[in-house]
């Protein structure tokens, strides 16, 4: 082990492209902080498990959930595994201005013109706190872009992405872009491409701003603990 351990834990997917997106993010974190022992773990559908990744990390370890909002996985699954290992846990990545930077970059990469209204498309959750996190991220993105941004969800809350796109098209009279509020590709991103939006951005993946945010969360936990 080269230094204090940072264990980045993602939801997990059977999709190889999703696993590669997480791996790309973790590689970016390692490049930014080569003195850290950076590990990756998954809650389901992929290995290693969080419990396995925490083996031998020591009490200085910090678990960073690769989750964009709060919810059951964070408050139950991750918290339980970290507690059993004596590790500390950071909060979710979002909402945060660094995510706005990454989202704006992905929109630019998709060819979205400046001034275009945006739907921030999240997977959704039954936890109302998660929906509130996404809506706050939409506000941060609107501040950065200077355009209307509407939060939308695949499940657990409204509006749906289709509803939000139609609403913005009607209110602005112009084309609408979808900002994909996901770390990795998968079924939901595939569905977004079928919406009536003019542009759909790529998932956040290993964007440098997301990697910097992971490190911010790590340093924040350690500073709060006095280590």
DAFENTA-V296345 format. One record per helix or strand. SS is the DSSP state (hx for helix, st for strand). FROM is the first residue (numbers start at 1). TO is the last residue. If there is no record, write none. Layout:
# DAFENTA-V296345
SS_FROM_TO + SS_FROM_TO
This chain:
# DAFENTA-V296345
st_5_10 + hx_16_32 + st_37_42 + st_49_49 + hx_50_54 + st_62_65 + hx_72_85 + st_88_89 + hx_97_109 + st_117_122 + hx_128_145 + st_149_153 + st_160_160 + hx_161_172 + st_176_180 + hx_187_192 + st_199_200 + hx_208_225
